[in-house]
């Protein structure tokens, strides 16, 4: 029970902060998320290509 209390306080604090800064942060998060999504997709494609090359090289050996 003692571990659940701080989490609840943190959640309430986060909600209050979000409520105060929501208008500016919402736009920032949406634009930021799009940037993160693009970067994540690029990284993901690089990883997939790398894994494909590794599997091909291992297959030849």
HUDA-V52683 format. One record per residue. PSI is psi in degrees with one decimal (* if undefined). D_LAST is the distance of its C-alpha to the last C-alpha in whole Angstrom. Layout:
PSI_D_LAST, PSI_D_LAST
This chain:
-36.8_57, -25.3_57, -25.5_53, -29.5_54, -53.8_57, -36.5_55, -44.4_52, -42.3_55, -43.6_57, -42.7_54, -46.8_53, -44.0_57, -45.4_57, -42.6_54, -44.1_56, -46.9_59, -45.4_57, -41.9_55, -38.3_58, -45.5_60, 4.7_57, -52.5_56, -47.6_57, -42.4_55, -38.9_52, -49.2_51, -44.4_51, -43.7_49, -44.6_47, -47.5_46, -38.9_45, -41.9_43, -40.1_41, -43.3_41, -46.9_39, -41.2_37, -44.5_36, -45.8_35, -43.5_33, -41.3_31, -41.2_30, -48.1_29, -43.6_27, -44.9_26, -39.6_25, -44.8_23, -44.4_21, -45.2_20, -44.6_19, -46.3_17, -38.7_15, -45.8_14, -44.9_13, -44.0_11, -37.7_10, -45.0_9, -43.0_7, -35.4_5, -35.4_6, -32.9_4, *_0
